[in-house]
Structure formats: structure tokens, C-alpha cells
Amino acid sequence: SGCIALAGDVTCQCGMTGTPLTELDLRRSASFFIFGAGYGGVFQRYLYGIFDRMYGHGTGMRTVMSKVLTDAFVTAPIIYCPSFYFTTSLVQGKSFAQARSALEGKWLPTMKAYLSIWPAFVGICFKFVPVSGRVVFIAGVGFVEKSILSAISNDVFPFNPGGPLGAAAA
């Protein structure tokens, strides 16, 4: 999960902004690796175990929807999004106040992106993917999502038309 998050950030830096590999912001990429490894590689496995204990191991519609809705409307807004901005900001050397400001300023676009990607894939995961493969499945989808999070969190156009790349395109 850490390597996939790192790859998503590198894709954003090189593919969306045209930064040469030799000029990558390594601290930024490291922050994505650490967040991905900690959240996706450790916490998410634990979280999905909690979901199984709360809602059961079944793949029926009620069980799957309970997990999807809990992920989208409880876990994402109060755990995932804040932990993303605090982890990546602090690893990048920013202050706690700067991390909080990033979260406050980018929470809504981040949640919009999250909700446009994850509910369907989380539903597929809990409906069709065996327990042993869930974290790998989610990590694979996470590559695209981390590329988008990298763009949102770093004001990359088209996610922030007022950001440096959006202003240049106008």
C-alpha cells in the first residue's frame, strides 16, 4: 500500500505537472509512502476486521451496504481524510497548524473525490473479494485515488483551477 501511494504521488508529480524524475519532491513522495503503508497497509486491515465483527462476514446486500456506508460516511470523513492531511503535512515538515489548515481547506474536495471513487469499489470488495485479498484489491484502486489526492493536496489543475497550474492554463 505504501509503494502504491508513492507511485500515485510520483504519477501526479511527473504526469500531471511534468516534473522530471530527477526533480521529484522526495519528502512529499515519502509522506505518501508513509501514509499508504500506515493506513492502507496496517490500519485498513484492522478496520475491515472490525467491519466484519460489526456486520458479519456475509456478502448479502445488507451486509455489504452497511460496510460501504460506514466506510464512506463514518471512516472517511473522520479518520481517513484527517489522517491523510496530518500525516502527509507533518512528514513534509509542515506545522500542526498548517496540517489543520490543509485539512480544513481541502476536506470537501477530498471527500468529493473519495465518494466518487470508493463506494463502488468498497462494495465490490466486500461482495466479491475474499478476506485475504481485500487490502491488495483496495490498494490497487488506491493508485488512482492517491494520484488524485496528490493533485488535490498540492493544488494541481484540474482539481484546483485557482492553483498554479490552473492559473497558467487560464
Phi, psi and chi 1 to 4 in degrees:
 res  aa     phi    psi   chi1   chi2   chi3   chi4
   1 SER       -  -37.2  -69.9      -      -      -
   2 GLY   -64.7  -44.0      -      -      -      -
   3 CYS   -66.1  -36.2  -68.8      -      -      -
   4 ILE   -68.4  -41.3  -69.6  169.4      -      -
   5 ALA   -64.0  -41.8      -      -      -      -
   6 LEU   -60.6  -44.6  177.7  133.3      -      -
   7 ALA   -62.0  -37.4      -      -      -      -
   8 GLY   -62.3  -42.3      -      -      -      -
   9 ASP   -67.9  -42.8  177.5   61.8      -      -
  10 VAL   -62.4  -39.1  169.5      -      -      -
  11 THR   -60.3  -42.4  -61.6      -      -      -
  12 CYS   -64.5  -49.3  177.2      -      -      -
  13 GLN   -61.2  -44.5  -73.7 -169.1   58.3      -
  14 CYS   -87.3  -46.0  -64.8      -      -      -
  15 GLY   -78.9  -36.9      -      -      -      -
  16 MET   -93.5  -30.6  -67.7 -179.0 -179.3      -
  17 THR  -111.0  -10.3   66.8      -      -      -
  18 GLY    77.6   16.6      -      -      -      -
  19 THR   -67.8  128.0  -59.1      -      -      -
  20 PRO   -65.7  150.5  -13.1   22.5      -      -
  21 LEU   -54.3  -33.7  -82.9  173.0      -      -
  22 THR   -70.8  -13.7   55.9      -      -      -
  23 GLU  -115.5   18.3  -63.7  177.1   23.1      -
  24 LEU   -58.5  147.0  -76.9  178.0      -      -
  25 ASP   -81.7   94.9 -178.6  -18.5      -      -
  26 LEU   -66.9  -32.3  -63.0  178.2      -      -
  27 ARG   -66.9  -40.2 -159.8  168.3 -162.6  179.1
  28 ARG   -62.2  -47.4  172.2  177.5  148.4 -178.8
  29 SER   -62.8  -39.0  -67.3      -      -      -
  30 ALA   -62.5  -36.8      -      -      -      -
  31 SER   -64.2  -36.2   74.2      -      -      -
  32 PHE   -69.7  -40.4  -87.0   77.1      -      -
  33 PHE   -60.2  -47.6  174.9   81.8      -      -
  34 ILE   -64.2  -44.2  -69.7  167.2      -      -
  35 PHE   -62.1  -47.6  173.5   74.8      -      -
  36 GLY   -61.7  -42.4      -      -      -      -
  37 ALA   -67.3  -42.4      -      -      -      -
  38 GLY   -73.3  -47.0      -      -      -      -
  39 TYR   -79.7  -57.7 -168.4   91.8      -      -
  40 GLY   -74.1  -33.9      -      -      -      -
  41 GLY   -86.1  -25.8      -      -      -      -
  42 VAL  -119.4  -64.6  177.1      -      -      -
  43 PHE   -61.9  -42.9  177.0   74.2      -      -
  44 GLN   -62.9  -36.4 -160.5  163.9   38.5      -
  45 ARG   -62.7  -42.9 -175.4  174.5 -158.3   91.9
  46 TYR   -64.4  -44.5  174.9   74.0      -      -
  47 LEU   -59.7  -45.2  176.9   66.9      -      -
  48 TYR   -66.3  -29.8  -73.5  175.3      -      -
  49 GLY   -64.7  -40.0      -      -      -      -
  50 ILE   -63.5  -44.1  -68.3  171.8      -      -
  51 PHE   -57.5  -42.9  -75.0    2.7      -      -
  52 ASP   -62.9  -39.8  -74.1  -18.8      -      -
  53 ARG   -69.8  -35.7  -73.0 -170.4  -64.3  -77.4
  54 MET   -73.1  -43.9  -73.4  172.9   58.5      -
  55 TYR  -113.9   -8.4  -56.8  116.0      -      -
  56 GLY    98.6  172.0      -      -      -      -
  57 HIS   -96.9   -0.2  -67.2  -84.0      -      -
  58 GLY   -67.8  169.6      -      -      -      -
  59 THR  -117.9   17.4   57.5      -      -      -
  60 GLY   -69.9  160.5      -      -      -      -
  61 MET   -56.7  -43.5 -175.5   59.8   77.9      -
  62 ARG   -63.2  -45.0 -176.8  176.5 -177.4  161.8
  63 THR   -64.0  -48.5  -59.5      -      -      -
  64 VAL   -62.3  -46.5  170.4      -      -      -
  65 MET   -64.9  -35.2  -72.4  -52.5  -63.2      -
  66 SER   -61.6  -42.4  -64.9      -      -      -
  67 LYS   -68.6  -42.8  -67.6  174.8 -178.5 -179.0
  68 VAL   -62.3  -47.7  168.3      -      -      -
  69 LEU   -66.2  -38.3  -67.0  172.7      -      -
  70 THR   -65.0  -43.1  -59.2      -      -      -
  71 ASP   -62.0  -48.0 -179.4   71.1      -      -
  72 ALA   -72.4  -37.5      -      -      -      -
  73 PHE  -113.6   -2.0  -63.0  107.2      -      -
  74 VAL  -120.5  -62.1  177.3      -      -      -
  75 THR   -64.5  -49.6  -53.9      -      -      -
  76 ALA   -60.3  -51.4      -      -      -      -
  77 PRO   -72.6  -30.9   18.1  -24.2      -      -
  78 ILE  -105.6  -13.3   66.2  171.2      -      -
  79 ILE  -121.3  -56.1  -61.5  172.8      -      -
  80 TYR   -61.8  -57.1 -179.5   81.3      -      -
  81 CYS   -62.2  -49.1 -164.3      -      -      -
  82 PRO   -61.5  -41.8  -25.2   34.9      -      -
  83 SER   -66.4  -32.7   65.8      -      -      -
  84 PHE   -62.2  -53.2  169.9   77.1      -      -
  85 TYR   -68.9  -37.2  -79.1  103.0      -      -
  86 PHE   -70.9  -43.0  -81.9   96.3      -      -
  87 THR   -63.8  -53.7  -60.0      -      -      -
  88 THR   -65.1  -40.0   56.4      -      -      -
  89 SER   -65.9  -47.6  -65.5      -      -      -
  90 LEU   -67.0  -38.6  -65.5  173.4      -      -
  91 VAL   -65.4  -31.8  169.7      -      -      -
  92 GLN   -78.0    1.3  -69.6  174.9   39.7      -
  93 GLY    89.4   11.1      -      -      -      -
  94 LYS   -83.4  161.1  -63.3  174.4 -177.2  170.0
  95 SER   -79.2  167.4   69.9      -      -      -
  96 PHE   -59.4  -41.4 -173.4   84.3      -      -
  97 ALA   -63.7  -39.6      -      -      -      -
  98 GLN   -67.1  -38.8  -71.3  171.0  -49.4      -
  99 ALA   -62.7  -44.2      -      -      -      -
 100 ARG   -63.9  -40.8 -178.1  176.7  175.2 -168.5
 101 SER   -63.7  -41.5  177.6      -      -      -
 102 ALA   -61.4  -44.7      -      -      -      -
 103 LEU   -60.9  -48.0  171.7   63.0      -      -
 104 GLU   -63.3  -39.2  -70.4  170.6   -8.5      -
 105 GLY   -79.0  -23.5      -      -      -      -
 106 LYS  -120.8    5.4  -64.5  175.9 -178.4  174.2
 107 TRP   -59.3  -48.8 -176.5   87.9      -      -
 108 LEU   -63.9  -50.9 -174.7   58.9      -      -
 109 PRO   -64.3  -31.5   11.7  -19.4      -      -
 110 THR   -67.1  -43.5  -58.4      -      -      -
 111 MET   -67.1  -36.3  -75.2  -55.2  -56.6      -
 112 LYS   -61.3  -44.5  -75.3  179.9 -179.5  178.2
 113 ALA   -64.0  -44.5      -      -      -      -
 114 TYR   -57.2  -49.1 -169.5   95.8      -      -
 115 LEU   -71.2  -22.1  -66.9  172.1      -      -
 116 SER   -81.0  -17.6   70.5      -      -      -
 117 ILE  -107.1  -53.8  -63.8  167.4      -      -
 118 TRP   -76.6  -40.0  -74.4  115.2      -      -
 119 PRO   -53.7  -44.2  -31.1   38.8      -      -
 120 ALA   -64.1  -44.3      -      -      -      -
 121 PHE   -73.0  -33.3  -73.8  104.6      -      -
 122 VAL   -66.5  -39.2  169.4      -      -      -
 123 GLY   -61.6  -45.4      -      -      -      -
 124 ILE   -60.4  -42.7  -69.5  167.3      -      -
 125 CYS   -58.7  -52.5  177.5      -      -      -
 126 PHE   -74.0  -22.8  -74.1  119.6      -      -
 127 LYS   -83.8  -41.6  179.1   75.1  175.4  166.4
 128 PHE  -118.9  -22.4  -59.1  108.8      -      -
 129 VAL   -91.9  129.5  179.1      -      -      -
 130 PRO   -62.0  153.1  -12.2   19.6      -      -
 131 VAL   -49.7  -43.3  172.4      -      -      -
 132 SER   -65.7  -18.6   61.6      -      -      -
 133 GLY  -108.3    1.9      -      -      -      -
 134 ARG   -64.1  -46.9  -71.9  179.0 -178.3  167.9
 135 VAL   -64.5  -38.6  171.1      -      -      -
 136 VAL   -65.7  -43.9  173.0      -      -      -
 137 PHE   -59.0  -49.8  173.7   79.6      -      -
 138 ILE   -63.6  -37.9  -67.3  -63.9      -      -
 139 ALA   -63.4  -37.8      -      -      -      -
 140 GLY   -62.2  -45.0      -      -      -      -
 141 VAL   -66.9  -31.6  176.7      -      -      -
 142 GLY   -61.3  -24.4      -      -      -      -
 143 PHE   -57.1  -49.1  168.4   76.3      -      -
 144 VAL   -64.8  -45.6  173.2      -      -      -
 145 GLU   -63.4  -39.4 -172.4 -111.0   -4.6      -
 146 LYS   -69.4  -31.6  -65.0  -54.5  178.6  -69.9
 147 SER   -62.4  -42.7  -62.1      -      -      -
 148 ILE   -68.5  -42.7  -67.1  168.2      -      -
 149 LEU   -61.1  -38.4  -85.9 -175.1      -      -
 150 SER   -61.5  -42.0 -179.6      -      -      -
 151 ALA   -66.3  -44.7      -      -      -      -
 152 ILE   -64.1  -48.1  -68.2  169.7      -      -
 153 SER   -70.7  -16.2   65.1      -      -      -
 154 ASN  -117.0   19.8  -69.2  -75.8      -      -
 155 ASP    56.6   42.3  -62.6  -38.7      -      -
 156 VAL   -89.9  129.9  174.7      -      -      -
 157 PHE   -61.0  140.9 -178.0   78.2      -      -
 158 PRO   -93.7    4.2   33.2  -34.3      -      -
 159 PHE   -76.7  -18.5  -61.3   99.6      -      -
 160 ASN  -141.0   88.1 -179.1    3.0      -      -
 161 PRO   -58.1  -22.1  -22.9   32.3      -      -
 162 GLY   -87.1   -6.1      -      -      -      -
 163 GLY   -73.9  178.7      -      -      -      -
 164 PRO   -58.2  -39.7    7.4  -12.3      -      -
 165 LEU   -76.9  -33.9  -67.1  176.0      -      -
 166 GLY   -67.3  -40.5      -      -      -      -
 167 ALA   -64.8  -37.6      -      -      -      -
 168 ALA   -69.0  -31.5      -      -      -      -
 169 ALA   -78.9  -19.1      -      -      -      -
 170 ALA   -75.2      -      -      -      -      -
